[in-house]
């Protein structure tokens, strides 16, 4: 039976090697097992928590999110996951999927705007940048008249875009 007692301190992107060495079981014969530890950085969607001198990266749970890159020195026990905004259909970790009718500049911001037209559908697999076919730009409020996004030229007629 082995008893392992060691203390490890976090250092950004640090690698450590420890060896488990047995008691002598024959004359000058020991069993040695090397272990490599890699302590990586927390990522977007995770908070840094310290407990009993151990540091852990914990992902924000379903219904909560975080869009900040944690600072491994300054943010220990200081970051908190944020509750899903009402405009979001799903959020967990760094994922923030908006309900239909809402738009944001990117998936790394929680500045959410209401769309004027019925053209914002982030959850639609055929949408591009959150806009349905033919629509482009902030709030999906313009038509792709120059073929920049959809590869076809679109124009506006009766509040609908047509190729």
C-alpha positions as CSV (number, residue, x, y, z in Angstrom):
1,X,0.0,0.0,0.0
2,X,1.2,3.5,-0.9
3,X,0.6,6.8,0.9
4,X,1.2,9.8,-1.3
5,X,1.7,13.2,0.4
6,X,2.7,16.1,-1.7
7,X,1.9,19.8,-2.2
8,X,1.6,21.4,-5.6
9,X,1.4,25.1,-6.2
10,X,-0.2,26.5,-9.3
11,X,1.9,28.4,-11.8
12,X,0.5,29.5,-15.2
13,X,0.9,26.7,-17.8
14,X,3.3,24.8,-15.5
15,X,4.4,21.2,-15.9
16,X,5.5,19.2,-12.9
17,X,6.9,15.8,-12.6
18,X,6.6,13.8,-9.4
19,X,7.7,10.3,-8.7
20,X,6.1,7.8,-6.4
21,X,8.7,5.7,-4.8
22,X,7.9,2.6,-2.8
23,X,9.4,1.4,0.4
24,X,12.3,-0.9,-0.1
25,X,11.0,-4.4,-0.7
26,X,14.3,-6.2,-1.4
27,X,17.8,-5.1,-0.7
28,X,18.2,-1.8,-2.5
29,X,15.1,-2.4,-4.7
30,X,12.5,0.2,-4.9
31,X,9.5,0.6,-7.2
32,X,9.4,4.1,-8.8
33,X,6.4,5.5,-10.8
34,X,6.9,8.9,-12.5
35,X,3.8,11.1,-13.0
36,X,3.5,14.2,-15.1
37,X,1.1,17.0,-14.1
38,X,0.1,19.8,-16.4
39,X,-1.7,22.7,-15.0
40,X,-3.3,24.6,-17.9
41,X,-5.2,27.9,-17.9
42,X,-8.9,28.2,-17.5
43,X,-10.8,29.1,-20.7
44,X,-13.8,31.3,-21.6
45,X,-16.9,29.9,-19.9
46,X,-15.0,28.8,-16.8
47,X,-14.4,30.3,-13.4
48,X,-11.4,29.8,-11.2
49,X,-12.0,28.5,-7.8
50,X,-9.6,27.8,-4.9
51,X,-10.5,25.4,-2.2
52,X,-8.2,23.8,0.3
53,X,-5.2,25.2,-1.5
54,X,-6.3,23.6,-4.8
55,X,-7.2,25.6,-7.9
56,X,-9.8,24.3,-10.3
57,X,-11.4,25.6,-13.5
58,X,-15.1,25.0,-13.3
59,X,-17.4,25.4,-16.4
60,X,-20.5,27.5,-15.9
61,X,-23.5,25.2,-15.6
62,X,-26.6,25.1,-17.8
63,X,-28.5,28.4,-17.5
64,X,-25.3,30.4,-16.7
65,X,-22.4,31.7,-18.8
66,X,-19.2,33.7,-18.8
67,X,-17.6,35.4,-21.8
68,X,-14.4,36.6,-20.2
69,X,-11.0,35.0,-20.5
70,X,-10.0,34.3,-16.8
71,X,-6.8,35.8,-15.5
72,X,-5.2,32.9,-13.6
73,X,-3.6,35.3,-11.1
74,X,-6.2,37.9,-10.5
75,X,-9.5,36.1,-10.9
76,X,-9.2,33.3,-8.4
77,X,-12.6,33.2,-6.5
78,X,-13.5,36.6,-8.1
79,X,-15.4,35.6,-11.3
80,X,-19.0,34.5,-11.2
81,X,-21.1,32.9,-13.9
82,X,-23.9,35.1,-15.2
83,X,-27.5,34.0,-15.4
84,X,-28.9,33.5,-18.9
85,X,-30.5,36.7,-20.3
86,X,-34.2,36.3,-21.3
87,X,-33.2,36.8,-25.0
88,X,-31.2,33.6,-24.9
89,X,-32.6,30.2,-25.8
90,X,-29.6,28.3,-24.2
91,X,-26.5,29.2,-22.3
92,X,-23.8,27.1,-20.7
93,X,-20.1,27.8,-20.3
94,X,-19.2,30.2,-23.1
95,X,-22.2,29.3,-25.3
96,X,-25.0,31.8,-25.6
97,X,-27.6,30.8,-28.3
98,X,-30.1,33.6,-28.9
99,X,-33.9,33.1,-29.3
100,X,-35.3,33.9,-32.8
101,X,-35.7,37.7,-33.2
102,X,-32.5,38.7,-31.4
103,X,-29.1,39.6,-32.7
104,X,-25.6,40.1,-31.4
105,X,-22.4,41.2,-33.1
106,X,-20.6,37.9,-32.2
107,X,-20.7,34.9,-29.9
108,X,-18.2,36.6,-27.6
109,X,-20.6,39.4,-26.6
110,X,-23.7,39.5,-24.5
111,X,-24.9,42.9,-26.0
112,X,-28.1,41.7,-27.5
113,X,-30.4,43.7,-29.7
114,X,-34.0,43.1,-30.9
115,X,-34.3,42.6,-34.6
116,X,-36.7,45.0,-36.5
117,X,-37.5,42.5,-39.3
118,X,-38.2,38.8,-38.9
119,X,-34.7,38.0,-40.1
120,X,-32.6,37.0,-37.1
121,X,-32.4,33.2,-36.5
122,X,-29.1,32.2,-34.8
123,X,-30.3,28.7,-34.2
124,X,-31.1,28.0,-37.8
125,X,-28.3,26.0,-39.4
126,X,-28.7,27.7,-42.7
127,X,-28.3,31.2,-41.2
128,X,-25.1,33.1,-41.6
129,X,-24.0,35.5,-38.9
130,X,-27.4,35.0,-37.4
131,X,-29.3,36.2,-40.5
132,X,-31.6,34.1,-42.7
133,X,-31.0,33.9,-46.5
134,X,-30.6,37.2,-48.2
135,X,-30.3,39.3,-45.0
136,X,-26.9,40.7,-43.7
137,X,-25.5,43.2,-41.4
138,X,-26.3,44.5,-37.9
139,X,-29.7,43.3,-36.8
140,X,-30.0,41.5,-40.2
141,X,-31.6,44.7,-41.4
142,X,-30.0,44.9,-44.9
143,X,-30.1,42.9,-48.0
144,X,-27.1,41.3,-49.6
145,X,-27.3,43.5,-52.7
146,X,-23.5,43.0,-53.5
147,X,-23.4,39.2,-53.1
148,X,-20.9,39.6,-50.1
149,X,-22.4,36.9,-47.9
150,X,-24.9,34.8,-49.8
151,X,-23.3,34.7,-53.2
152,X,-26.5,35.9,-54.8
153,X,-27.8,39.5,-55.2
154,X,-30.8,40.2,-53.1
155,X,-33.2,43.1,-53.2
156,X,-36.1,44.4,-51.0
157,X,-39.8,44.2,-52.0
158,X,-42.7,44.4,-49.6
159,X,-40.4,44.0,-46.5
160,X,-39.0,40.7,-48.0
161,X,-35.7,40.1,-49.7
162,X,-35.7,38.3,-53.1
163,X,-32.9,37.1,-55.3
